[in-house]
Amino acid sequence: MIAQTEIRQLPLPEKLALLEAVWAELAADPDTVEVPQWHKDILDERQQLLDQGSLQTLDWELAKEQINRMVR
């Protein structure tokens, strides 16, 4: 396992790559990840706002571009 002190020393692009790798591993078998009730509640609330037209959305590709610009 990689130690937190090692992670702290990584440059930001490597930290993000590590995060993406961990996320990809978790996403490969989503049934093994337990979602806490508080998170389900937030998702339900956001879905309700979306259904009501009270929530603005952003295309995922555009969102990723904006995030990438913010971290560079």
PyMOL CGO cylinders between C-alpha atoms (Angstrom):
from pymol import cmd
from pymol.cgo import CYLINDER

trace = [
    CYLINDER, 0.00, 0.00, 0.00, 1.18, 3.52, -0.72, 0.3, 1, 1, 1, 1, 1, 1,
    CYLINDER, 1.18, 3.52, -0.72, 1.72, 5.63, 2.39, 0.3, 1, 1, 1, 1, 1, 1,
    CYLINDER, 1.72, 5.63, 2.39, 0.03, 8.98, 2.84, 0.3, 1, 1, 1, 1, 1, 1,
    CYLINDER, 0.03, 8.98, 2.84, 3.44, 10.63, 3.17, 0.3, 1, 1, 1, 1, 1, 1,
    CYLINDER, 3.44, 10.63, 3.17, 4.36, 9.28, -0.27, 0.3, 1, 1, 1, 1, 1, 1,
    CYLINDER, 4.36, 9.28, -0.27, 1.11, 10.59, -1.74, 0.3, 1, 1, 1, 1, 1, 1,
    CYLINDER, 1.11, 10.59, -1.74, 1.75, 13.99, -0.21, 0.3, 1, 1, 1, 1, 1, 1,
    CYLINDER, 1.75, 13.99, -0.21, 5.09, 14.19, -2.06, 0.3, 1, 1, 1, 1, 1, 1,
    CYLINDER, 5.09, 14.19, -2.06, 3.60, 13.43, -5.48, 0.3, 1, 1, 1, 1, 1, 1,
    CYLINDER, 3.60, 13.43, -5.48, 3.09, 16.28, -7.94, 0.3, 1, 1, 1, 1, 1, 1,
    CYLINDER, 3.09, 16.28, -7.94, -0.55, 17.15, -8.60, 0.3, 1, 1, 1, 1, 1, 1,
    CYLINDER, -0.55, 17.15, -8.60, -0.78, 15.39, -12.00, 0.3, 1, 1, 1, 1, 1, 1,
    CYLINDER, -0.78, 15.39, -12.00, 0.45, 12.15, -10.41, 0.3, 1, 1, 1, 1, 1, 1,
    CYLINDER, 0.45, 12.15, -10.41, -2.00, 12.52, -7.51, 0.3, 1, 1, 1, 1, 1, 1,
    CYLINDER, -2.00, 12.52, -7.51, -4.82, 12.93, -10.00, 0.3, 1, 1, 1, 1, 1, 1,
    CYLINDER, -4.82, 12.93, -10.00, -3.65, 9.92, -11.99, 0.3, 1, 1, 1, 1, 1, 1,
    CYLINDER, -3.65, 9.92, -11.99, -3.57, 7.87, -8.80, 0.3, 1, 1, 1, 1, 1, 1,
    CYLINDER, -3.57, 7.87, -8.80, -7.05, 9.05, -7.91, 0.3, 1, 1, 1, 1, 1, 1,
    CYLINDER, -7.05, 9.05, -7.91, -8.32, 8.14, -11.38, 0.3, 1, 1, 1, 1, 1, 1,
    CYLINDER, -8.32, 8.14, -11.38, -6.75, 4.67, -11.09, 0.3, 1, 1, 1, 1, 1, 1,
    CYLINDER, -6.75, 4.67, -11.09, -8.41, 4.04, -7.73, 0.3, 1, 1, 1, 1, 1, 1,
    CYLINDER, -8.41, 4.04, -7.73, -11.73, 5.30, -9.05, 0.3, 1, 1, 1, 1, 1, 1,
    CYLINDER, -11.73, 5.30, -9.05, -11.47, 3.06, -12.11, 0.3, 1, 1, 1, 1, 1, 1,
    CYLINDER, -11.47, 3.06, -12.11, -10.79, 0.08, -9.86, 0.3, 1, 1, 1, 1, 1, 1,
    CYLINDER, -10.79, 0.08, -9.86, -13.83, 0.86, -7.71, 0.3, 1, 1, 1, 1, 1, 1,
    CYLINDER, -13.83, 0.86, -7.71, -16.02, 1.49, -10.76, 0.3, 1, 1, 1, 1, 1, 1,
    CYLINDER, -16.02, 1.49, -10.76, -15.01, -1.86, -12.27, 0.3, 1, 1, 1, 1, 1, 1,
    CYLINDER, -15.01, -1.86, -12.27, -17.15, -3.66, -9.67, 0.3, 1, 1, 1, 1, 1, 1,
    CYLINDER, -17.15, -3.66, -9.67, -19.65, -1.11, -8.30, 0.3, 1, 1, 1, 1, 1, 1,
    CYLINDER, -19.65, -1.11, -8.30, -21.61, -3.74, -6.39, 0.3, 1, 1, 1, 1, 1, 1,
    CYLINDER, -21.61, -3.74, -6.39, -18.74, -4.03, -3.91, 0.3, 1, 1, 1, 1, 1, 1,
    CYLINDER, -18.74, -4.03, -3.91, -18.98, -0.36, -2.94, 0.3, 1, 1, 1, 1, 1, 1,
    CYLINDER, -18.98, -0.36, -2.94, -21.59, 0.35, -0.29, 0.3, 1, 1, 1, 1, 1, 1,
    CYLINDER, -21.59, 0.35, -0.29, -23.28, 3.72, -0.70, 0.3, 1, 1, 1, 1, 1, 1,
    CYLINDER, -23.28, 3.72, -0.70, -24.15, 5.35, 2.64, 0.3, 1, 1, 1, 1, 1, 1,
    CYLINDER, -24.15, 5.35, 2.64, -27.74, 6.46, 3.19, 0.3, 1, 1, 1, 1, 1, 1,
    CYLINDER, -27.74, 6.46, 3.19, -26.79, 10.14, 3.51, 0.3, 1, 1, 1, 1, 1, 1,
    CYLINDER, -26.79, 10.14, 3.51, -25.30, 9.96, 0.01, 0.3, 1, 1, 1, 1, 1, 1,
    CYLINDER, -25.30, 9.96, 0.01, -28.40, 8.28, -1.38, 0.3, 1, 1, 1, 1, 1, 1,
    CYLINDER, -28.40, 8.28, -1.38, -30.49, 11.06, 0.21, 0.3, 1, 1, 1, 1, 1, 1,
    CYLINDER, -30.49, 11.06, 0.21, -28.42, 13.75, -1.52, 0.3, 1, 1, 1, 1, 1, 1,
    CYLINDER, -28.42, 13.75, -1.52, -28.71, 11.97, -4.86, 0.3, 1, 1, 1, 1, 1, 1,
    CYLINDER, -28.71, 11.97, -4.86, -32.49, 11.62, -4.41, 0.3, 1, 1, 1, 1, 1, 1,
    CYLINDER, -32.49, 11.62, -4.41, -32.75, 15.33, -3.60, 0.3, 1, 1, 1, 1, 1, 1,
    CYLINDER, -32.75, 15.33, -3.60, -30.72, 16.29, -6.67, 0.3, 1, 1, 1, 1, 1, 1,
    CYLINDER, -30.72, 16.29, -6.67, -32.80, 13.99, -8.87, 0.3, 1, 1, 1, 1, 1, 1,
    CYLINDER, -32.80, 13.99, -8.87, -35.96, 15.67, -7.56, 0.3, 1, 1, 1, 1, 1, 1,
    CYLINDER, -35.96, 15.67, -7.56, -34.51, 19.12, -8.32, 0.3, 1, 1, 1, 1, 1, 1,
    CYLINDER, -34.51, 19.12, -8.32, -33.54, 17.93, -11.79, 0.3, 1, 1, 1, 1, 1, 1,
    CYLINDER, -33.54, 17.93, -11.79, -37.03, 16.55, -12.39, 0.3, 1, 1, 1, 1, 1, 1,
    CYLINDER, -37.03, 16.55, -12.39, -38.51, 19.90, -11.31, 0.3, 1, 1, 1, 1, 1, 1,
    CYLINDER, -38.51, 19.90, -11.31, -36.20, 21.80, -13.63, 0.3, 1, 1, 1, 1, 1, 1,
    CYLINDER, -36.20, 21.80, -13.63, -34.61, 23.60, -10.67, 0.3, 1, 1, 1, 1, 1, 1,
    CYLINDER, -34.61, 23.60, -10.67, -31.12, 22.28, -11.24, 0.3, 1, 1, 1, 1, 1, 1,
    CYLINDER, -31.12, 22.28, -11.24, -28.67, 23.40, -13.90, 0.3, 1, 1, 1, 1, 1, 1,
    CYLINDER, -28.67, 23.40, -13.90, -26.62, 20.69, -15.52, 0.3, 1, 1, 1, 1, 1, 1,
    CYLINDER, -26.62, 20.69, -15.52, -23.42, 20.69, -17.50, 0.3, 1, 1, 1, 1, 1, 1,
    CYLINDER, -23.42, 20.69, -17.50, -22.33, 18.28, -20.22, 0.3, 1, 1, 1, 1, 1, 1,
    CYLINDER, -22.33, 18.28, -20.22, -19.82, 15.83, -18.68, 0.3, 1, 1, 1, 1, 1, 1,
    CYLINDER, -19.82, 15.83, -18.68, -17.15, 16.47, -21.33, 0.3, 1, 1, 1, 1, 1, 1,
    CYLINDER, -17.15, 16.47, -21.33, -17.40, 20.23, -20.76, 0.3, 1, 1, 1, 1, 1, 1,
    CYLINDER, -17.40, 20.23, -20.76, -17.29, 19.71, -16.98, 0.3, 1, 1, 1, 1, 1, 1,
    CYLINDER, -17.29, 19.71, -16.98, -14.12, 17.63, -17.29, 0.3, 1, 1, 1, 1, 1, 1,
    CYLINDER, -14.12, 17.63, -17.29, -12.52, 20.34, -19.44, 0.3, 1, 1, 1, 1, 1, 1,
    CYLINDER, -12.52, 20.34, -19.44, -13.35, 22.98, -16.83, 0.3, 1, 1, 1, 1, 1, 1,
    CYLINDER, -13.35, 22.98, -16.83, -11.96, 20.81, -14.02, 0.3, 1, 1, 1, 1, 1, 1,
    CYLINDER, -11.96, 20.81, -14.02, -8.77, 20.15, -15.97, 0.3, 1, 1, 1, 1, 1, 1,
    CYLINDER, -8.77, 20.15, -15.97, -8.30, 23.89, -16.56, 0.3, 1, 1, 1, 1, 1, 1,
    CYLINDER, -8.30, 23.89, -16.56, -8.79, 24.58, -12.84, 0.3, 1, 1, 1, 1, 1, 1,
    CYLINDER, -8.79, 24.58, -12.84, -6.13, 22.09, -11.73, 0.3, 1, 1, 1, 1, 1, 1,
    CYLINDER, -6.13, 22.09, -11.73, -3.47, 23.12, -14.23, 0.3, 1, 1, 1, 1, 1, 1,
]
cmd.load_cgo(trace, "trace")
